[in-house]
Amino acid sequence: TVDSGDGWNPHSLLFASSEDELDPTFVLDPYDYTNSLEILYSRGNSVFLFTRSETEKNELLFQGNDSVKYYDPAGSYSFDDGKLYVVAVEENNEEAPYLVYRSRSFQDTLWSNKQDIVDGSLAIKPKFTNPDYESMLSFEKYFNGHGRVLLIRPEDFGTTGSSFGLLEIGRA
Protein backbone atom coordinates (compact mmCIF):
# COMPACT_ATOMS: atom_id res chain seq x y z
CA THR A 1 0.00 0.00 0.00
CA VAL A 2 1.40 3.37 -1.01
CA ASP A 3 0.46 6.88 0.12
CA SER A 4 -0.17 8.79 -3.10
CA GLY A 5 -0.60 12.13 -1.34
CA ASP A 6 -4.38 11.80 -1.52
CA GLY A 7 -4.49 8.90 0.93
CA TRP A 8 -3.52 5.27 0.90
CA ASN A 9 -4.00 3.24 -2.27
CA PRO A 10 -5.61 -0.19 -2.05
CA HIS A 11 -3.02 -2.89 -1.34
CA SER A 12 -1.43 -4.80 -4.17
CA LEU A 13 1.19 -7.54 -4.37
CA LEU A 14 4.68 -6.47 -5.37
CA PHE A 15 5.63 -10.03 -6.26
CA ALA A 16 3.87 -13.33 -5.91
CA SER A 17 4.70 -16.97 -6.34
CA SER A 18 3.53 -20.30 -5.00
CA GLU A 19 6.34 -20.15 -2.39
CA ASP A 20 6.50 -17.96 0.72
CA GLU A 21 8.25 -14.62 0.36
CA LEU A 22 9.98 -13.76 3.65
CA ASP A 23 12.59 -11.48 5.28
CA PRO A 24 11.59 -8.27 3.42
CA THR A 25 13.94 -5.34 3.87
CA PHE A 26 14.37 -2.04 2.05
CA VAL A 27 17.71 -1.26 0.46
CA LEU A 28 19.15 1.79 2.23
CA ASP A 29 19.81 4.63 -0.20
CA PRO A 30 20.92 7.65 1.85
CA TYR A 31 21.42 9.87 -1.19
CA ASP A 32 18.46 8.56 -3.20
CA TYR A 33 20.78 7.45 -6.01
CA THR A 34 18.15 5.43 -7.81
CA ASN A 35 14.82 7.17 -7.11
CA SER A 36 13.23 3.73 -7.04
CA LEU A 37 11.77 1.22 -4.60
CA GLU A 38 14.20 -1.63 -3.86
CA ILE A 39 13.25 -4.54 -1.59
CA LEU A 40 15.31 -7.61 -0.74
CA TYR A 41 13.49 -10.79 0.25
CA SER A 42 13.93 -14.55 0.61
CA ARG A 43 11.94 -17.13 -1.32
CA GLY A 44 12.61 -20.83 -1.10
CA ASN A 45 16.29 -21.04 -0.24
CA SER A 46 17.27 -17.99 -2.32
CA VAL A 47 17.48 -14.20 -2.04
CA PHE A 48 15.98 -11.78 -4.56
CA LEU A 49 16.07 -8.03 -5.23
CA PHE A 50 12.81 -6.47 -6.40
CA THR A 51 13.16 -3.04 -8.04
CA ARG A 52 10.36 -0.74 -9.10
CA SER A 53 11.19 2.44 -10.99
CA GLU A 54 9.97 3.09 -14.53
CA THR A 55 9.80 -0.71 -14.89
CA GLU A 56 9.79 -3.64 -12.48
CA LYS A 57 12.66 -6.08 -12.16
CA ASN A 58 13.15 -9.12 -9.94
CA GLU A 59 16.75 -10.35 -9.71
CA LEU A 60 17.97 -13.61 -8.20
CA LEU A 61 21.11 -12.66 -6.25
CA PHE A 62 21.88 -15.74 -4.13
CA GLN A 63 20.59 -19.06 -5.45
CA GLY A 64 20.08 -21.79 -2.89
CA ASN A 65 19.22 -25.47 -3.25
CA ASP A 66 18.40 -28.45 -1.03
CA SER A 67 21.76 -28.30 0.79
CA VAL A 68 22.54 -24.54 0.73
CA LYS A 69 20.14 -21.81 1.76
CA TYR A 70 20.33 -18.02 1.82
CA TYR A 71 18.24 -15.80 4.08
CA ASP A 72 18.09 -12.60 6.17
CA PRO A 73 19.20 -10.22 3.39
CA ALA A 74 20.36 -6.63 3.91
CA GLY A 75 21.41 -4.02 1.37
CA SER A 76 22.79 -0.51 1.18
CA TYR A 77 24.41 1.92 -1.20
CA SER A 78 27.84 3.11 -0.14
CA PHE A 79 28.69 6.75 -0.80
CA ASP A 80 32.42 6.06 -0.45
CA ASP A 81 32.69 3.86 -3.54
CA GLY A 82 29.30 4.33 -5.26
CA LYS A 83 28.30 0.67 -5.01
CA LEU A 84 25.24 -1.25 -3.91
CA TYR A 85 26.13 -4.01 -1.42
CA VAL A 86 23.78 -6.91 -0.72
CA VAL A 87 24.48 -9.28 2.16
CA ALA A 88 22.82 -12.58 3.14
CA VAL A 89 23.34 -15.40 5.59
CA GLU A 90 24.59 -18.56 3.84
CA GLU A 91 23.94 -21.86 5.56
CA ASN A 92 24.75 -25.32 4.32
CA ASN A 93 24.28 -28.72 5.88
CA GLU A 94 27.90 -29.07 6.98
CA GLU A 95 28.95 -25.62 8.29
CA ALA A 96 27.73 -22.92 10.68
CA PRO A 97 25.95 -19.97 9.01
CA TYR A 98 28.17 -17.14 7.79
CA LEU A 99 27.77 -13.91 5.80
CA VAL A 100 28.30 -13.46 2.07
CA TYR A 101 27.90 -10.46 -0.20
CA ARG A 102 27.66 -9.28 -3.78
CA SER A 103 28.10 -5.73 -5.08
CA ARG A 104 27.66 -3.64 -8.19
CA SER A 105 28.22 -0.01 -9.14
CA PHE A 106 24.98 1.90 -8.73
CA GLN A 107 24.76 2.72 -12.45
CA ASP A 108 25.71 -0.81 -13.54
CA THR A 109 23.73 -4.03 -13.91
CA LEU A 110 26.62 -6.50 -13.46
CA TRP A 111 27.01 -8.04 -10.01
CA SER A 112 30.28 -9.23 -8.50
CA ASN A 113 30.75 -12.88 -7.66
CA LYS A 114 29.62 -14.03 -4.23
CA GLN A 115 32.29 -13.52 -1.54
CA ASP A 116 32.64 -13.98 2.23
CA ILE A 117 32.46 -10.80 4.33
CA VAL A 118 34.92 -11.97 7.00
CA ASP A 119 36.78 -15.21 7.52
CA GLY A 120 34.47 -18.08 8.32
CA SER A 121 32.86 -18.71 11.64
CA LEU A 122 29.31 -18.33 12.84
CA ALA A 123 27.99 -14.90 11.77
CA ILE A 124 24.31 -13.92 11.57
CA LYS A 125 21.74 -11.10 11.68
CA PRO A 126 23.19 -8.58 9.18
CA LYS A 127 21.74 -5.07 9.27
CA PHE A 128 22.89 -1.92 7.49
CA THR A 129 22.88 1.48 9.11
CA ASN A 130 24.01 4.82 7.76
CA PRO A 131 25.41 7.01 10.56
CA ASP A 132 26.46 10.35 9.09
CA TYR A 133 25.72 8.92 5.63
CA GLU A 134 28.46 6.29 5.90
CA SER A 135 27.18 2.75 5.32
CA MET A 136 28.03 0.31 8.10
CA LEU A 137 27.01 -3.32 8.49
CA SER A 138 26.32 -4.65 11.97
CA PHE A 139 26.13 -8.37 12.62
CA GLU A 140 26.60 -10.99 15.31
CA LYS A 141 29.74 -13.12 15.18
CA TYR A 142 30.70 -15.83 17.63
CA PHE A 143 34.19 -16.24 19.08
CA ASN A 144 34.93 -19.15 21.43
CA GLY A 145 31.22 -19.60 22.12
CA HIS A 146 30.56 -15.92 22.89
CA GLY A 147 28.46 -13.65 20.69
CA ARG A 148 29.79 -10.21 19.77
CA VAL A 149 28.22 -7.39 17.80
CA LEU A 150 30.59 -6.12 15.10
CA LEU A 151 30.51 -3.22 12.65
CA ILE A 152 32.28 -3.13 9.29
CA ARG A 153 32.25 -0.74 6.34
CA PRO A 154 31.31 -2.37 3.01
CA GLU A 155 34.64 -1.24 1.56
CA ASP A 156 36.33 -3.54 4.12
CA PHE A 157 34.31 -6.66 3.20
CA GLY A 158 36.45 -9.64 2.28
CA THR A 159 39.39 -8.82 4.55
CA THR A 160 39.90 -12.46 5.45
CA GLY A 161 42.62 -13.55 7.80
CA SER A 162 42.35 -10.46 10.00
CA SER A 163 39.83 -8.24 11.66
CA PHE A 164 40.85 -5.16 9.66
CA GLY A 165 37.95 -2.75 9.48
CA LEU A 166 35.93 -4.51 12.22
CA LEU A 167 34.75 -2.61 15.27
CA GLU A 168 33.61 -4.72 18.19
CA ILE A 169 30.82 -3.09 20.19
CA GLY A 170 31.20 -2.95 23.97
CA ARG A 171 34.87 -4.02 24.07
CA ALA A 172 37.81 -1.79 24.94
Helices and strands as residue ranges (DSSP letters): E 21-26, E 37-43, E 46-52, E 56-62, E 68-78, E 83-92, E 98-105, E 115-116, E 123-129, G 131-133, E 136-143, E 146-152, G 154-156, E 166-168
